[in-house]
Each structure stands twice: as C-alpha cells, then as structure tokens.
Amino acid sequence: VQLVESGGGLVQPGGSLRLSCSASGFTFSIQPMRWFRQAPGKAREWVATITSSSSTTYYADSVKGRFSISRDNARNTLYLQMNSLKSEDTAVYYCNALESYWGQGTQVTVSS
C-alpha cells in the first residue's frame, strides 16, 4: 500500500488549498478513505471520511462547511478541498486507508 499526499503549502487566512492523495497497492475503489491532520504539539485528529462510492461524507465539527472530501476512483485519488482557511488549520495533513496505512503527509500553513 502506498499513499502520497500533495498540494500543501503556505496560504493566507481565508484562502483555499486542494490536497490530493494518490493511492496504490490496494483496491482503492472499494475502500472508504479518510483525512487526518496533526498540528505541532498535538495528537493526530480525524478530519473527514468518504465512503467508497462517494455516497456519504463525514466531517469533524471544526471543518464542517469549509472542507470538502471527494475522490476519483478511476484515478485512485482522494482529495480535500479546504476553503476559508484559519490559522488553526495549520497542520500536517495525512490520508489514511484500511485504518493502518498512512502517507508521508503534506504541510499546510495558514498565516499572514
């Protein structure tokens, strides 16, 4: 299993970023997928989940209404659209598959 995140960077408060997670080594299309994040000095926290068919999505209260999780099963790729970013969204963002597999993470920094 390999998960490779990309799309992080430095953005001003109120800005947007779109993260991607390229997946391989398992049958992506039949697995739910998740995004997590870890801020400096804090535990890793769950951000969002999407079912295999994209029929249902779930969000942490802290990102609901601002973030959107999606996937392209033909491309084996997971996305996280992040809008109205706040300084407290600063973290390393990870995609997660099969509960046990993680990517290397992509840094998101929200700062003016």
ABEGO torsion letter per residue (X at the ends): XBBBBBGBEBBBBGBBBBBBBBBBGBBAAABBBBBBBBBBGBBBBBABBBBAAGABBBBBAAABGABBBBBBAAAGBBBBBBBGBBAAABBBBBBBBGGABBBAEBBBBBBX
